[in-house]
Amino acid sequence: MFTMARCQHLFRQRWLPKAEHQWQMTTICANIRCVAETMAGEWADGRSDDKVRPSSWRNGFWPLGLCRSCSPRQEEVKSPRQCDIDRYACRTHEERKMQITSPVVMAQSESERLRARVVWLYHVENYTQNDIAKQLGINRVMVVRLLAEARRRNEVRVSISSPLSDMVALERDLEIAFGVTRAIVAPFSDPDGDPTKVIAAAAGTLISAMMKSGMIVGVGWGRTLYNTLPFIAGANLEDFRVVSLLGGISAARRFNPAEFAWQFAELFMGEGFLVPAPAVVDSPETKHALLERCGLAAIFEMADKLDVALLSVGGISALTTSYRTGYLSEADRRSLIDAGAVGDVLYNFIDKQGNLIDHEVNSRVISVNLDRLRRTPERVLISGGPEKLHALLASLTTIKPTTFVTDEQTAKALLLAAEQTNT
């Protein structure tokens, strides 16, 4: 920095013109600083080259002398390289006196330019942070800080054009709205169509990655779970056990959804523990007898040791699996609706708050109860469709799944319903 003492020293060496008054010496000091800083800034930016630099600069010294436009006494300026200094003197003397704080301004400009260059190299030219550090002559920590600063200033905006970006947004909204650890939304554009296949495909990929040796997996059954089988990549797993969480059906038409448990176990070369009883029996007494005398209680006790539970939900309409299997009559369905039922989980019929309804059908169901189900570490809910909307809202509340797999249209409907409930 050029101080007053420095100016006086330069004057004694006859490198500066004589100054009669103190204010002139101050002006000279400011002039030298401004000229030097302007030249340094332009050369640092690459706007000049060695051909036009004064020889004293090329040798590592600052040029000494004042430009004709800024000198208080032009006739006393006698610099051998006056043309080089004039080239950078673009402001008048009075303007330069106001620029004594210019180093701060220039430092800010250089910092912004460096940050912009780092952002460009990283996001546009795909340079690594190490490559950027080498190219710009800075360390990697500085690169990280500049990138973080650019994000903080909203100087970087990322736009994802992938068609799956909308699905990711829906997944995050579901996770936040319903407290789900992980949501998976399958693309599906038809609001009135059947999303079973797309949900099954997404769930099959997830299940394939989740299964590991030594696991005990509890499974429900239904059309959605049954359709995941073609999409599951089987493996030869050791000590792998599959437990059916509810009874089966005695009569099947095109397919038997209750077969899901043993077919799933076969995919992973595991043991299957099935419930050799109907999902719904004729009376509570029959249910009690089967549990106590036929060994079914031991199978259901395995539910306390589950690592993963794969579940679906049923709606209350006449189109759902619960009524297609013939276990429940139309009179039963109407009675359940009158009692407040919106759907079922493992044939446990629940109301819109997710509570078990007070109905005699619930006392005749052969299945794991919801309290046991909630203690399972990983609860995967796989379901969707317009007829299951209210059942899903209730199930998300009562089961609190850790993972939820559904389709695009169902996800949008669930979020809209949740928003309306909150308002």
Secondary structure, 3 states (H helix, E strand, C coil): CCCHHHHHHHHHCCCCCCCCCHHHHHHHHHHHHHHHHHHHHHHHCCCCCCCCCCHHHHCCCCCCCCCCCCCCCHHHCCCCCHHHHHCCCCCCHHHHHCCCCHHHHHHHHHHHHHHHHHHHHHHCCCCCHHHHHHHHCCCHHHHHHHHHHHHHCCCCCCCCCCCCHHHHHHHHHHHHHHCCCEEEEECCCCCCCCCHHHHHHHHHHHHHHHCCCCCEEEECCCHHHHCCHHHCCCCCCCCCEEEECECECCCCCCCCHHHHHHHHHHHCCCEEECCCCECECCCHHHHHHHHHHCCHHHHHHHHHHCCEEEECCECCCCCCHHHHCCCCCHHHHHHHHHCCCCEEECCEEECCCCCECCCHHHHHECECCHHHHHCCCEEEEECCCHHHHHHHHHHHHHCCCCEEEEEHHHHHHHHHHHHHHHC
